[in-house]
């Protein structure tokens, strides 16, 4: 097998080929990742008979941790959106923050909504608020677009049970409850800095000429009756609270019947399954859309995400099998690059190049996750640094870039200045928070 610096050369070439296939040839990311995984295995010198097993095992191991969660998470998000719970949450948060600080409220609303709902859908759902808020406050539409977009992408990249952070937690073997808790601690300042503070700054410097449409809900999306704000928040928080009860009970009441009980209902798959069943029962009176249509749309979205997630894990498994991890450890010691910074850089490069935060998080964590112990860093901190790298530098190869561009009625230049730069600043802010948490190593649980 290939050893030494040639491993890094092959790794970089494999990334270059991956970028070329996806960006230039417009090949489906799933096919590109699987093809490059097989090709890389052969180039590295993995025996032909062993290569397929390594790729398929990497694919399967990744989905063993998050496959069920992804499917359940998408269904859960569909029910929240169809019941009107998302809109209620948005209205409540904005009311708390008031008119003048409404961009901050919208940014945090985005953060809350993007935990169970994927970025593109959430931005479309909430974009109708942007024009009316701008009219009421006199604040630039660009500020609201930036606040909403950054708030959504920060949670999408940093807070489980969104698929990317779930995979990172799984690959780093981090405690999921603590990972969610520290993810929130990092995500909130990042959202306010990249979405609110920078949003106000750039909004004063960009002249917006577009006209955002205030869409009316379709007949199929109109709820049978109006859902309450309190119920909306309860349903949104349910899976997170269940997972956190597992973590808290294990810390406070280890090896007890109570800890066993909460360990079961707070296990990530069980917690989200319970939440989906609860949503199906509790939210049914508020949904007029046919259940079959909701399930079909959810399964369609989940299928694509599951395939790409598994393929990213397969590619990462090949890279791990090559021994590049051990070589990188030795190389990093001579470079004197901190492990957390390296994780951020890897993830950021993949995010910018591939246009997918999920692929960036899966691939980076597949490579660096198993090395947390050897690198001498907390798995939680390493995972959060990877997640921070997946936040920013959204470019035209990212579907989210065009969602923000289209629904925000921005030019390409304006989208780069508002959305791309805002996301980058949010990612950097999240990394700073990770380093602040690292100061409490040995004091905070899991750090």
NULO-452994 format. One record per residue (C-alpha): residue number from 0; x, y, z. Coordinates in steps of 0.05 Angstrom, whole numbers. Example, Ala and Ser with C-alpha at 12.3 -4.5 7.8 and 13.67 -1.06 7.14 Angstrom:
BEGIN
+-----+--------+--------+--------+
! pos !      u !      v !      w !
+-----+--------+--------+--------+
!   0 !    246 !    -90 !    156 !
!   1 !    273 !    -21 !    143 !
+-----+--------+--------+--------+
END
This chain:
BEGIN
+-----+--------+--------+--------+
! pos !      u !      v !      w !
+-----+--------+--------+--------+
!   0 !      0 !      0 !      0 !
!   1 !     20 !     72 !    -10 !
!   2 !     51 !    106 !     50 !
!   3 !     79 !    173 !     73 !
!   4 !     66 !    239 !     38 !
!   5 !     38 !    203 !    -23 !
!   6 !    -24 !    189 !     19 !
!   7 !    -36 !    264 !     26 !
!   8 !    -24 !    273 !    -49 !
!   9 !    -74 !    219 !    -66 !
!  10 !   -124 !    247 !    -15 !
!  11 !   -119 !    316 !    -46 !
!  12 !   -125 !    288 !   -116 !
!  13 !   -186 !    247 !    -96 !
!  14 !   -218 !    311 !    -70 !
!  15 !   -201 !    347 !   -134 !
!  16 !   -233 !    292 !   -175 !
!  17 !   -294 !    294 !   -130 !
!  18 !   -300 !    369 !   -140 !
!  19 !   -292 !    362 !   -215 !
!  20 !   -346 !    308 !   -220 !
!  21 !   -396 !    346 !   -178 !
!  22 !   -382 !    418 !   -199 !
!  23 !   -361 !    412 !   -271 !
!  24 !   -394 !    348 !   -296 !
!  25 !   -455 !    359 !   -251 !
!  26 !   -453 !    286 !   -230 !
!  27 !   -500 !    267 !   -173 !
!  28 !   -460 !    272 !   -107 !
!  29 !   -479 !    202 !    -87 !
!  30 !   -450 !    171 !   -151 !
!  31 !   -389 !    216 !   -148 !
!  32 !   -374 !    197 !    -75 !
!  33 !   -382 !    123 !    -87 !
!  34 !   -341 !    124 !   -151 !
!  35 !   -284 !    164 !   -119 !
!  36 !   -286 !    119 !    -58 !
!  37 !   -274 !     57 !   -101 !
!  38 !   -222 !     91 !   -145 !
!  39 !   -184 !    118 !    -84 !
!  40 !   -183 !     49 !    -52 !
!  41 !   -151 !     19 !   -113 !
!  42 !   -100 !     76 !   -123 !
!  43 !    -79 !     72 !    -50 !
!  44 !    -65 !     -2 !    -60 !
!  45 !   -121 !    -35 !    -22 !
!  46 !   -130 !   -105 !    -51 !
!  47 !   -184 !   -110 !   -104 !
!  48 !   -221 !   -163 !    -65 !
!  49 !   -223 !   -120 !     -2 !
!  50 !   -242 !    -53 !    -32 !
!  51 !   -317 !    -67 !    -42 !
!  52 !   -323 !    -92 !     30 !
!  53 !   -289 !    -29 !     58 !
!  54 !   -334 !     17 !     18 !
!  55 !   -399 !    -19 !     35 !
!  56 !   -380 !    -27 !    108 !
!  57 !   -365 !     48 !    113 !
!  58 !   -432 !     62 !     80 !
!  59 !   -469 !     15 !    127 !
!  60 !   -434 !     36 !    190 !
!  61 !   -451 !    109 !    177 !
!  62 !   -525 !     94 !    166 !
!  63 !   -527 !     48 !    225 !
!  64 !   -518 !    109 !    268 !
!  65 !   -562 !    160 !    232 !
!  66 !   -603 !    125 !    178 !
!  67 !   -666 !    116 !    220 !
!  68 !   -657 !    185 !    251 !
!  69 !   -655 !    219 !    183 !
!  70 !   -720 !    187 !    161 !
!  71 !   -755 !    203 !    226 !
!  72 !   -727 !    273 !    228 !
!  73 !   -754 !    290 !    159 !
!  74 !   -823 !    264 !    176 !
!  75 !   -824 !    303 !    241 !
!  76 !   -806 !    367 !    205 !
!  77 !   -861 !    355 !    154 !
!  78 !   -914 !    350 !    208 !
!  79 !   -890 !    412 !    244 !
!  80 !   -891 !    453 !    179 !
!  81 !   -959 !    427 !    156 !
!  82 !   -992 !    440 !    223 !
!  83 !   -971 !    513 !    224 !
!  84 !   -926 !    503 !    285 !
!  85 !   -867 !    533 !    249 !
!  86 !   -903 !    598 !    235 !
!  87 !   -928 !    602 !    308 !
!  88 !   -857 !    594 !    334 !
!  89 !   -833 !    649 !    288 !
!  90 !   -887 !    698 !    309 !
!  91 !   -875 !    685 !    383 !
!  92 !   -800 !    696 !    380 !
!  93 !   -808 !    760 !    339 !
!  94 !   -859 !    786 !    389 !
!  95 !   -810 !    775 !    446 !
!  96 !   -754 !    813 !    412 !
!  97 !   -796 !    872 !    389 !
!  98 !   -795 !    912 !    325 !
!  99 !   -726 !    942 !    325 !
! 100 !   -690 !    879 !    346 !
! 101 !   -733 !    835 !    301 !
! 102 !   -673 !    814 !    258 !
! 103 !   -643 !    782 !    321 !
! 104 !   -710 !    749 !    334 !
! 105 !   -713 !    723 !    262 !
! 106 !   -642 !    697 !    267 !
! 107 !   -658 !    658 !    331 !
! 108 !   -724 !    635 !    301 !
! 109 !   -684 !    606 !    243 !
! 110 !   -639 !    571 !    292 !
! 111 !   -698 !    540 !    328 !
! 112 !   -735 !    520 !    265 !
! 113 !   -674 !    490 !    230 !
! 114 !   -665 !    438 !    285 !
! 115 !   -720 !    393 !    258 !
! 116 !   -732 !    425 !    190 !
! 117 !   -681 !    425 !    133 !
! 118 !   -651 !    491 !    110 !
! 119 !   -683 !    499 !     42 !
! 120 !   -754 !    483 !     66 !
! 121 !   -746 !    526 !    128 !
! 122 !   -722 !    587 !     89 !
! 123 !   -780 !    581 !     40 !
! 124 !   -830 !    574 !     98 !
! 125 !   -803 !    634 !    136 !
! 126 !   -784 !    680 !     78 !
! 127 !   -854 !    708 !     76 !
! 128 !   -839 !    744 !    141 !
! 129 !   -782 !    784 !    111 !
! 130 !   -820 !    835 !     71 !
! 131 !   -872 !    851 !    124 !
! 132 !   -819 !    859 !    177 !
! 133 !   -779 !    905 !    133 !
! 134 !   -840 !    949 !    120 !
! 135 !   -857 !    954 !    194 !
! 136 !   -787 !    968 !    219 !
! 137 !   -754 !   1006 !    161 !
! 138 !   -695 !    958 !    167 !
! 139 !   -665 !    934 !    102 !
! 140 !   -692 !    869 !     72 !
! 141 !   -619 !    848 !     65 !
! 142 !   -612 !    849 !    140 !
! 143 !   -671 !    802 !    149 !
! 144 !   -648 !    756 !     93 !
! 145 !   -579 !    750 !    125 !
! 146 !   -608 !    740 !    195 !
! 147 !   -655 !    685 !    172 !
! 148 !   -606 !    649 !    127 !
! 149 !   -549 !    649 !    177 !
! 150 !   -594 !    628 !    235 !
! 151 !   -619 !    569 !    194 !
! 152 !   -551 !    545 !    170 !
! 153 !   -518 !    550 !    238 !
! 154 !   -568 !    502 !    269 !
! 155 !   -568 !    459 !    207 !
! 156 !   -493 !    449 !    215 !
! 157 !   -485 !    449 !    291 !
! 158 !   -547 !    423 !    328 !
! 159 !   -572 !    351 !    326 !
! 160 !   -619 !    319 !    308 !
! 161 !   -602 !    351 !    241 !
! 162 !   -567 !    295 !    201 !
! 163 !   -498 !    329 !    194 !
! 164 !   -486 !    340 !    269 !
! 165 !   -516 !    272 !    284 !
! 166 !   -464 !    238 !    239 !
! 167 !   -408 !    280 !    271 !
! 168 !   -430 !    260 !    341 !
! 169 !   -432 !    187 !    319 !
! 170 !   -364 !    188 !    285 !
! 171 !   -330 !    223 !    343 !
! 172 !   -365 !    178 !    393 !
! 173 !   -389 !    240 !    431 !
! 174 !   -447 !    237 !    480 !
! 175 !   -506 !    262 !    440 !
! 176 !   -540 !    299 !    496 !
! 177 !   -477 !    338 !    514 !
! 178 !   -463 !    349 !    441 !
! 179 !   -531 !    382 !    433 !
! 180 !   -521 !    424 !    495 !
! 181 !   -452 !    450 !    476 !
! 182 !   -475 !    457 !    404 !
! 183 !   -529 !    506 !    428 !
! 184 !   -477 !    544 !    469 !
! 185 !   -435 !    553 !    406 !
! 186 !   -492 !    565 !    358 !
! 187 !   -528 !    622 !    393 !
! 188 !   -468 !    672 !    393 !
! 189 !   -451 !    650 !    322 !
! 190 !   -522 !    664 !    299 !
! 191 !   -524 !    733 !    331 !
! 192 !   -456 !    754 !    305 !
! 193 !   -461 !    727 !    234 !
! 194 !   -537 !    737 !    226 !
! 195 !   -558 !    796 !    269 !
! 196 !   -496 !    840 !    278 !
! 197 !   -467 !    829 !    209 !
! 198 !   -537 !    830 !    178 !
! 199 !   -549 !    900 !    204 !
! 200 !   -480 !    921 !    181 !
! 201 !   -486 !    896 !    110 !
! 202 !   -559 !    917 !    104 !
! 203 !   -539 !    990 !    110 !
! 204 !   -488 !    982 !     54 !
! 205 !   -529 !    945 !      2 !
! 206 !   -586 !    978 !    -36 !
! 207 !   -639 !    926 !    -46 !
! 208 !   -684 !    935 !   -107 !
! 209 !   -719 !    868 !   -109 !
! 210 !   -791 !    857 !    -89 !
! 211 !   -802 !    797 !    -44 !
! 212 !   -868 !    762 !    -55 !
! 213 !   -913 !    751 !      5 !
! 214 !   -939 !    682 !    -11 !
! 215 !  -1007 !    659 !     11 !
! 216 !  -1014 !    589 !     39 !
! 217 !  -1042 !    539 !    -10 !
! 218 !  -1106 !    501 !      2 !
! 219 !  -1068 !    438 !     19 !
! 220 !  -1025 !    475 !     69 !
! 221 !  -1081 !    510 !    105 !
! 222 !  -1092 !    481 !    174 !
! 223 !  -1159 !    455 !    197 !
! 224 !  -1154 !    498 !    259 !
! 225 !  -1101 !    543 !    289 !
! 226 !  -1048 !    511 !    332 !
! 227 !  -1028 !    545 !    396 !
! 228 !   -959 !    576 !    407 !
! 229 !   -946 !    535 !    470 !
! 230 !   -962 !    469 !    434 !
! 231 !   -917 !    489 !    377 !
! 232 !   -857 !    500 !    423 !
! 233 !   -872 !    436 !    461 !
! 234 !   -871 !    394 !    398 !
! 235 !   -808 !    427 !    373 !
! 236 !   -772 !    415 !    438 !
! 237 !   -798 !    344 !    451 !
! 238 !   -742 !    302 !    417 !
! 239 !   -687 !    346 !    445 !
! 240 !   -715 !    343 !    515 !
! 241 !   -722 !    267 !    511 !
! 242 !   -649 !    260 !    489 !
! 243 !   -626 !    307 !    544 !
! 244 !   -663 !    267 !    598 !
! 245 !   -620 !    208 !    579 !
! 246 !   -556 !    249 !    589 !
! 247 !   -579 !    282 !    654 !
! 248 !   -603 !    217 !    685 !
! 249 !   -538 !    182 !    670 !
! 250 !   -499 !    239 !    702 !
! 251 !   -543 !    246 !    764 !
! 252 !   -572 !    177 !    775 !
! 253 !   -524 !    126 !    743 !
! 254 !   -539 !     52 !    748 !
! 255 !   -611 !     62 !    772 !
! 256 !   -679 !     41 !    745 !
! 257 !   -694 !    114 !    730 !
! 258 !   -630 !    120 !    690 !
! 259 !   -648 !     56 !    652 !
! 260 !   -717 !     82 !    636 !
! 261 !   -694 !    149 !    611 !
! 262 !   -636 !    116 !    577 !
! 263 !   -687 !     78 !    534 !
! 264 !   -735 !    134 !    518 !
! 265 !   -677 !    183 !    511 !
! 266 !   -639 !    139 !    462 !
! 267 !   -635 !    181 !    399 !
! 268 !   -675 !    134 !    354 !
! 269 !   -728 !    120 !    406 !
! 270 !   -733 !    194 !    425 !
! 271 !   -746 !    216 !    354 !
! 272 !   -793 !    158 !    341 !
! 273 !   -834 !    177 !    402 !
! 274 !   -835 !    249 !    377 !
! 275 !   -859 !    229 !    308 !
! 276 !   -916 !    187 !    338 !
! 277 !   -934 !    244 !    384 !
! 278 !   -934 !    292 !    324 !
! 279 !   -979 !    246 !    284 !
! 280 !  -1030 !    243 !    340 !
! 281 !  -1026 !    313 !    371 !
! 282 !  -1017 !    353 !    307 !
! 283 !  -1069 !    316 !    265 !
! 284 !  -1127 !    365 !    281 !
! 285 !  -1084 !    422 !    254 !
! 286 !  -1065 !    390 !    188 !
! 287 !  -1109 !    390 !    126 !
! 288 !  -1058 !    362 !     77 !
! 289 !  -1066 !    287 !     64 !
! 290 !  -1021 !    246 !    109 !
! 291 !  -1000 !    203 !     49 !
! 292 !   -974 !    265 !     14 !
! 293 !   -933 !    286 !     75 !
! 294 !   -903 !    217 !     81 !
! 295 !   -886 !    213 !      7 !
! 296 !   -852 !    280 !      7 !
! 297 !   -813 !    264 !     70 !
! 298 !   -789 !    196 !     43 !
! 299 !   -768 !    228 !    -22 !
! 300 !   -726 !    280 !     15 !
! 301 !   -698 !    230 !     65 !
! 302 !   -677 !    180 !     11 !
! 303 !   -630 !    229 !    -22 !
! 304 !   -601 !    252 !     44 !
! 305 !   -590 !    180 !     67 !
! 306 !   -554 !    161 !      3 !
! 307 !   -507 !    220 !      4 !
! 308 !   -494 !    212 !     79 !
! 309 !   -477 !    138 !     70 !
! 310 !   -433 !    152 !     10 !
! 311 !   -394 !    205 !     48 !
! 312 !   -383 !    153 !    103 !
! 313 !   -358 !    103 !     51 !
! 314 !   -307 !    153 !     24 !
! 315 !   -285 !    169 !     94 !
! 316 !   -276 !     95 !    109 !
! 317 !   -229 !     87 !     51 !
! 318 !   -188 !    146 !     73 !
! 319 !   -184 !    118 !    144 !
! 320 !   -164 !     49 !    118 !
! 321 !   -106 !     81 !     80 !
! 322 !    -71 !    101 !    144 !
! 323 !    -73 !    175 !    128 !
! 324 !    -98 !    189 !    198 !
! 325 !    -34 !    165 !    231 !
! 326 !      8 !    202 !    179 !
! 327 !    -31 !    266 !    190 !
! 328 !    -19 !    262 !    265 !
! 329 !     55 !    258 !    255 !
! 330 !     53 !    312 !    201 !
! 331 !     11 !    358 !    245 !
! 332 !     61 !    353 !    301 !
! 333 !    114 !    382 !    255 !
! 334 !     65 !    434 !    228 !
! 335 !     44 !    454 !    298 !
! 336 !    -28 !    462 !    274 !
! 337 !    -79 !    453 !    331 !
! 338 !   -125 !    394 !    320 !
! 339 !   -188 !    436 !    328 !
! 340 !   -165 !    486 !    276 !
! 341 !   -146 !    431 !    228 !
! 342 !   -215 !    399 !    236 !
! 343 !   -247 !    467 !    221 !
! 344 !   -203 !    479 !    160 !
! 345 !   -217 !    409 !    131 !
! 346 !   -291 !    418 !    140 !
! 347 !   -291 !    489 !    113 !
! 348 !   -253 !    469 !     50 !
! 349 !   -302 !    413 !     35 !
! 350 !   -362 !    458 !     51 !
! 351 !   -339 !    511 !      2 !
! 352 !   -318 !    463 !    -52 !
! 353 !   -374 !    412 !    -51 !
! 354 !   -431 !    460 !    -34 !
! 355 !   -459 !    413 !     19 !
! 356 !   -452 !    422 !     94 !
! 357 !   -476 !    351 !    106 !
! 358 !   -424 !    320 !     60 !
! 359 !   -370 !    363 !     90 !
! 360 !   -389 !    343 !    161 !
! 361 !   -396 !    269 !    144 !
! 362 !   -330 !    265 !    106 !
! 363 !   -289 !    305 !    155 !
! 364 !   -316 !    269 !    216 !
! 365 !   -306 !    202 !    182 !
! 366 !   -232 !    219 !    174 !
! 367 !   -217 !    256 !    239 !
! 368 !   -270 !    230 !    286 !
! 369 !   -235 !    164 !    303 !
! 370 !   -171 !    204 !    317 !
! 371 !   -197 !    246 !    375 !
! 372 !   -162 !    204 !    428 !
! 373 !    -96 !    203 !    390 !
! 374 !   -100 !    278 !    378 !
! 375 !   -110 !    289 !    452 !
! 376 !   -175 !    330 !    445 !
! 377 !   -245 !    321 !    471 !
! 378 !   -290 !    284 !    420 !
! 379 !   -343 !    337 !    433 !
! 380 !   -296 !    395 !    419 !
! 381 !   -268 !    361 !    357 !
! 382 !   -339 !    348 !    332 !
! 383 !   -361 !    420 !    344 !
! 384 !   -300 !    447 !    308 !
! 385 !   -319 !    404 !    248 !
! 386 !   -391 !    429 !    252 !
! 387 !   -366 !    502 !    255 !
! 388 !   -327 !    490 !    191 !
! 389 !   -391 !    467 !    156 !
! 390 !   -428 !    532 !    170 !
! 391 !   -398 !    584 !    123 !
! 392 !   -372 !    597 !     53 !
! 393 !   -435 !    577 !     16 !
! 394 !   -420 !    588 !    -58 !
! 395 !   -460 !    581 !   -123 !
! 396 !   -449 !    506 !   -122 !
! 397 !   -493 !    503 !    -60 !
! 398 !   -569 !    496 !    -69 !
! 399 !   -578 !    539 !     -7 !
! 400 !   -542 !    596 !    -42 !
! 401 !   -596 !    598 !    -95 !
! 402 !   -653 !    591 !    -45 !
! 403 !   -627 !    653 !     -9 !
! 404 !   -615 !    688 !    -76 !
! 405 !   -684 !    672 !   -104 !
! 406 !   -728 !    683 !    -44 !
! 407 !   -687 !    742 !    -20 !
! 408 !   -689 !    774 !    -89 !
! 409 !   -615 !    789 !    -85 !
! 410 !   -564 !    795 !   -140 !
! 411 !   -506 !    745 !   -142 !
! 412 !   -459 !    799 !   -114 !
! 413 !   -508 !    816 !    -58 !
! 414 !   -517 !    743 !    -41 !
! 415 !   -442 !    733 !    -34 !
! 416 !   -435 !    795 !     10 !
! 417 !   -495 !    780 !     54 !
! 418 !   -503 !    705 !     57 !
! 419 !   -434 !    677 !     41 !
! 420 !   -394 !    726 !     84 !
! 421 !   -446 !    724 !    140 !
! 422 !   -443 !    649 !    143 !
! 423 !   -367 !    650 !    144 !
! 424 !   -367 !    699 !    203 !
! 425 !   -417 !    655 !    239 !
! 426 !   -372 !    594 !    229 !
! 427 !   -311 !    632 !    255 !
! 428 !   -352 !    655 !    315 !
! 429 !   -372 !    584 !    330 !
! 430 !   -299 !    562 !    326 !
! 431 !   -281 !    617 !    376 !
! 432 !   -335 !    589 !    423 !
! 433 !   -305 !    519 !    416 !
! 434 !   -238 !    546 !    438 !
! 435 !   -271 !    582 !    497 !
! 436 !   -303 !    516 !    518 !
! 437 !   -234 !    483 !    512 !
! 438 !   -210 !    529 !    568 !
! 439 !   -256 !    489 !    615 !
! 440 !   -226 !    421 !    599 !
! 441 !   -234 !    376 !    658 !
! 442 !   -285 !    422 !    690 !
! 443 !   -346 !    416 !    644 !
! 444 !   -375 !    346 !    633 !
! 445 !   -350 !    315 !    569 !
! 446 !   -299 !    370 !    554 !
+-----+--------+--------+--------+
END
